[in-house]
């Protein structure tokens, strides 16, 4: 039975600018800055020739009909098939979902890569990645997370658009960094991006911070600007605010994941244990998690 496996890293965005004015979804997207994680989405596709097309989607072992982005990606491959198949799609998501970890974009990208391989469609990697980007734009679940998952690393997306159209700049020492995050709960990206007030506040300052980081990208500047961005957008919950206030006096800056009730910080690897101990000591309900930075981007396995 033809099958394929792919992985796409998770991604935490600290700040961004909405760039969704173009009509062409390949040109829609964001300018922003964030960091990719070694925890992400693993996707397994099995495809068996049948008399008619059928498919099913599983997420973390549970069959679902609510995977709108995966359904969108799959639908784009149907016209390219030379024969009908029964397709089984299995996603294993290692990060919290609908919480700013880019799981929808990572799921779309890993699925597109795996479908292209398992079904023998013959698209280039870039074409498969662009299908994933368009699917996420159409579903309004993200703007630049497919580009970020495709590239990996810690960097700045300074020209918006799909892979092959957008452009980014990477930080050279990503392997020496780790991310510490605290997850509290989900926030629906679609709802946040649809709020006119939030959109306005995002674009008032997001582009300027992207320009600053493009000129000089360091973890310290990223954290400083991301926190300022969080404060300006005004979505930090009381739980996030308590964590920020507890760690600021210790010289550790946390910010909010866009979009999720998630606090995170980017630190040198040698300081990670100290930061985790501080969080546990200062914030009673926090469960900090440390994660390495993915530097490879999405790939077939």
Secondary structure, 3 states (H helix, E strand, C coil): CEEEEEEEEEEEEEEEEEECCCCCCCCCEEEEEEEEEEEEEEEEEEEEECCCCEEEEEECCEEECCCHHHHHHHHHHHCCCCCCEEEEEEEEECCCCCCCCCHHHHHHHHHHHHHHHHCCCCCCHHHHHHHHHHHHHHHCCCCCHHHHHHHCCEEEEEECCCCCCCEEEECCCHHHEEEEEEEEECCCHHHHHCCHHHHHHHHHHHHHHHHHHHHCCCHHHHHHHHHHHHHHHCCCCHHHHHHHHHHHCCCCCCEECCCCEEEEEEEEHHHHHHHHHHHHHHCCCCCCEEEEECCCCCEEC
